[in-house]
């Protein structure tokens, strides 16, 4: 080969010509590149090398050829597993496909922390890899030690396309509640039956559900997907809070409408919910009073449209109108105070300027 050719040139994935020759099992080309000085230990962006891919290929002639330099590469099983996880995390469908074709690659394999390939592909929102793993038979009911089943993890990451892919693959919540001991959003998960009350706290254990997580973070598309696939919205999360309560408190009119539309579609008595003291129990406000107090005009209009009573008093005796008036009065007082303070400062500057001129 010409000396002007860089035999070890890499592409955007960090792969050399030798890697592609190995992938395609072109032994004459592999031998030509190898004898011309191609390195067998250059890692690509998922940690694969020409040697490791040769070992994983199942072609003994390829492996023996690249092992001539005496490099220790480790066992085929460990190499395949290492590359599989790196590829699932990076979304490299080519490497995943290559490795799944080997007779030792297990699509449901777990890493040292008990996490599966499907979980990592879900976390990083690699839809194509999720599809590959599902087609290869990866387990769909996996419960991980990071505090989530696959679908819940996709929801918590805000990965709408991953949520949709998992639903299409047959993953379901089946009304199960996730019990998690939270440590910076990590913990040990247990599957509980549907009789457990969502939001119940006991001995530091917090029970959470995907719909509330999605509502609280404003994941509008995911909220729609969860409802479409059967997630309930008419339950208490904790301390009196409900999904609708969270959406109103967050000021998310779009999600408020989604939740109210869902209640109408399922013949749920939503009047009972929007006209009760369930919103922000700490403040004892009915939903309309709280929306008025916060000045959320769009949500006020929505609640009235869906039957909220405009003259309903909360437990503290306030009506939506009085709450709105109090907020307006406070805002006016604040504006007046800021204006008055600004004027006093301006007058002080004028007096100082006049004194300086008279000196």
Number of C-alpha atoms within 10 A of each C-alpha: 9 7 7 6 8 13 18 17 12 16 10 8 11 16 20 23 18 28 27 15 18 25 17 13 16 13 15 11 16 24 17 13 18 17 10 13 11 21 18 21 15 18 18 17 14 21 16 23 25 28 26 25 25 26 25 29 22 16 14 11 13 23 19 14 15 22 16 9 9 8 11 8 14 10 11 18 13 13 19 24 21 15 21 28 22 20 25 28 21 17 22 19 20 12 19 23 16 17 24 19 15 13 10 14 18 20 22 19 16 16 12 6 9 11 18 23 27 28 26 23 27 29 21 16 24 22 19 16 25 25 19 17 23 19 11 15 11 19 15 19 13 17 21 20 16 19 21 26 22 27 28 23 21 26 26 21 18 21 21 19 17 27 26 19 20 22 16 11 14 10 18 20 19 11 14 16 21 27 24 22 18 16 10 6 11 13 16 16 18 18 13 13 12 12 9 13 15 21 23 16 14 8 6 10 13 16 21 20 22 22 22 25 20 24 25 20 15 19 19 18 16 25 24 18 16 22 15 11 14 12 18 17 20 16 15 18 20 15 13 15 17 22 25 28 26 22 23 25 17 17 19 20 19 14 25 24 17 15 23 19 14 19 17 13 9 9 9 14 11 19 16 12 18 22 22 18 20 22 27 19 13 9 13 18 26 27 27 34 29 25 25 24 22 18 17 19 13 15 24 23 15 17 23 13 10 15 13 23 18 15 13 17 20 20 13 9 10 18 23 24 17 16 20 21 15 15 16 16 12 12 12 12 12 12 12 12 12 12 12 12 12 12 12 12 11 12 12 12 12 12 11 11 11 11 10 9 8 6 5
